């Protein structure tokens, strides 16, 4: 619950479970004080002009919409927000009850069950706890084989996400800080793509991640690239909030009949271009 000024007056265990912030961290704080900062689908901050609580006060009725908000650990999470005006005995609005729930995964393929079995150590990146390069290779081979067997056009877009300033974080705080950065990046990407059926995330190597999206259209892949870029721009490493995460995202659509070797070679070339380019987003 927040008052008319946006100050948090009530906080429960469910709010802590979703956001990571405990009672002591939230009570008496305002959302815009780097607490529950909301962002719309274009990456714009909602704390000043598009605050859902303020909207409920303005229309004097329930307001509900989807946003992205910060987790205490620095990554972002997609949530559904429902704001309900609270009145006193004289029917005067005295505050707003803000209910938010984390949007649930639409797929289990972001982190397939094979990673959770006896092969977990071999196929899981130990830093981010997401699939590693070896598992990504197997996943790609499997998708290509399934496409050949089904005789259907393949629907696969691949995004390369490169964190340009991983070296800087390592310089500031050693490998410990660099690993915290990688965890935040992986979590933010995961939280965004988990809502898309057929999506998949893996750490390629170093500060580079790979995302599979179920599409054969450049425009859709570009939309996902923009969405992930905004999510990473709004993510942060706790205690190092002043250093923005510098990401570059490149993508490609897999064509019918392409071999695993041809695709991985193209990804390597694009990764090299990504490393040396000033463009932040591009889809070939």
N, C-alpha and C positions, 0 to 999 in steps of 0.2 A: 504494500500500500504506500502511496506517495501523497503528499499534500499538494496544494495548489501551486506551490513553488518548486515542485519536483523533488522534495526532500523525502527520503525513504523513512517511513514510520513503522513499518512492520515487515518482517522477513521470516520465512520458514525454511524447513529442511529441504523441501522440494526445490526452492529457489537456489539453495546452496548446491544441490545436486546438479542442476542445469548449468549454473554459471561459475561454480567454484568459489564464489565469495561467501564467507560465513557471516553470521549475524553481526559480529563486532565490526567487520569490514564494511557492512552496508548501512547499518542504522545511522541516521543523521547525515548521510551523504546524499548528494544530488547525482542523478544519473550521469549528467554531463561531466562530473568530476572524475572522469576516467573510470567509471563504474560500469553501468549498463548502457554503454554508448551504442545507439542503434544506427544502422545504415540501410538505405534503400537499395533497390536492385541496380541503381546506377552508381553506387558507392558514395552517395551524398550523405553527410551526417544529418540525422533527424532530430538532434537534440535541441536545435533552436527553432526551426520553422516547421518541422514535420513530426514533432514529438507525438506519439500515439496518445499519451496521457493528456496532453494539451488539446488534442483533437477531440477526445471524449468530453472534455470540459466545454469546448467550443460548441459542439453539437448537442450537449447535454443528454447524451445517449451512449450506448455501448458502441465502441469502435474496435474493429478487428482487422488485422492485416499481417502479412509476413515480412520479417526483417532479418537482417544479420546483426548479431551483437557480439561484443567481446566476452571471452572467457577469461577468468583470472590468470590462466597460464599463458595468455598472449594470443592464442589462436582465435578464430572466429567460428561462430555456430549459427546455422539458420534456425530461426524460431518463428512460431506463430504467437502473436501478441494480441491479447484481448483486454481492453480497458473498460472498466465499469465505474461510472460516477457514483460516489458515495454521498448520501445526504444526511442531514441532521433531522431532528423531530419536526422542524419547521420547513422541511423540504429544501433547505439551502445546501448547495453542493459544497462539501468541505474537503474533498479529496478524491482520489481515484484508486481503485483496486486494479492493479496491473497483473494479469495472469499471463505467463508465458510458458510454452512447452517446446521442447526441441523437436524439430521436424524429423520424422522417422525415416530410416533407410528404405529405399525402394528396391534394393537389390542386395544379394549376398556375394556378388562377384567382385566387389571392391577388394575383398580379402577372402579368397576362396577357402573352402573347408580343408583343402589339402594342406594349407599352411598350418592348420591347427592340429595336425596329427603328429605322427612320429617324425616327419620330415621337417618339423618347424625350424630347427636350428639351421638346417642346410638351406632353406628357402626364405628365411626371414632376416631382414636387415637388423642387426643387434642394436643400432642407435635409435631408429624410428619405429621399430616393431611393425613395419609393413613389408610386403614381399620385396625380395631383392632382384638383382639383374638375372640371376639364374632362373628364378621362377617366372620372371617376365618373358624370358626367351621361350620357355615351355608354353606359356600362355599364348604367345603369338603364333607359335607353330601349331598349336591346337586349333586356334581360330582359323588359320589358313586351311588346315586339313578339313575342318567342318564345312568350310565354304565350298571346297572341291566336291565333297561328298553330297552336299545338298543341291549342287548346281545352281544355287542362288547367288545373286550379286553380293559381294562382300560389303559389309557396312561397318567400316572401322576407320576412325580418325585417331591420330596419335599426336599428343602434345608433349613437347620437351620443355620442361620448366627448369631454368638454370638460375641459381642464386648467386648473383655476381659478387656480393660482398661477404661471402663465407670466410674468405681469407682475412678480412678486416676483423670480423668477430673473433677469429682464432688469435689474431694479434693482440686484441684488447684483453681477452680473458682466457686465452689458451683453448685447448681442445674441449674443455668443459663447456665454455660459452658457445663454441661452435656447434657442439652437439645439442645444446638447448635450442639454438636457432633451427637446426634441422628438424627437431621434434615439433616445434611450433609450425614450421612450414608444412610438414607432413600432415599434422592434425588439421590445419586449416583446409588444405586441399581435400583431405578425406571427408571432412564435414560437408563440403560443398558438393562433391561429386557423388556422395552416397545416395543422394536423392534421385539420381539418374540410373535407371535400370540398364545393366550391362556395362557399367563403368568399372574401371580398374586402375589402381595406383601402385607404382613400384618406385623404389629408389634405384636409379641407374648406377651412378657412382658419384663420389664427392658431393657437391651441392646440386646435383642434377637429378630430377625426377621425371618419370614417364607416366602419362595418363592415357588410357584407352577410352574413347567415347564411341558409343554405338551410333555412328552417322557416316554417310558418304557424301555429305554436302559441306563445302568450304565455309559457307555462311554460318552454319550451325557450329562448326568447329571454332570459327572465329568468335562467335558469341560466348562459347565456353572459355576460350582463352581470355577474353575481356573479363568475364565473371571471376575467373581465378586470379587474374592480375589485381583486380580490385580487392579481393579477399586478402591477398598477400600484402597489398599496400596498407591495409588496415590492421594487419597483425603486428605483434611486437614481442620482443623477448623481455619478460619481467625484469625490472630494474635497469633495463637498457632501452627504454621507450623512445629516447631521443634519436636512436639510430634506426632509420627506416630500412626495412627489408627491400633490397634491390633485386628485383626478379626480371628475367627475360623469358618470354614464352613464344615458342615456335611450333608450328604444327604441319601435318601433312595428312592427306587422305590416301589410304591404301587402295590400290587399283586391282581389279580382277586379274588373276593370273600371276601376280607378283610373288616371287619366292622370298623365303625368310632372309636369305643372304642379301637380296636386292634391297629389301626394306631396311634391314639393319645398316647396310652401307649408306643408304640415303639418310638415315637418322644420324649417323656419325658425321656426315657432311654438313647436315643442317645444324648439328650441335656445334661444329667448328665455326660456322657462320654466326651462330648465336653468340659465341664467345667474343667475336671480333666486330660485332655490329652495334650500332647505336640505337637501332630500332628496339622497342620494348615488346612488341607483339607483331607476329607475321605468320601467315599460313600459306604454304606453297601448294 
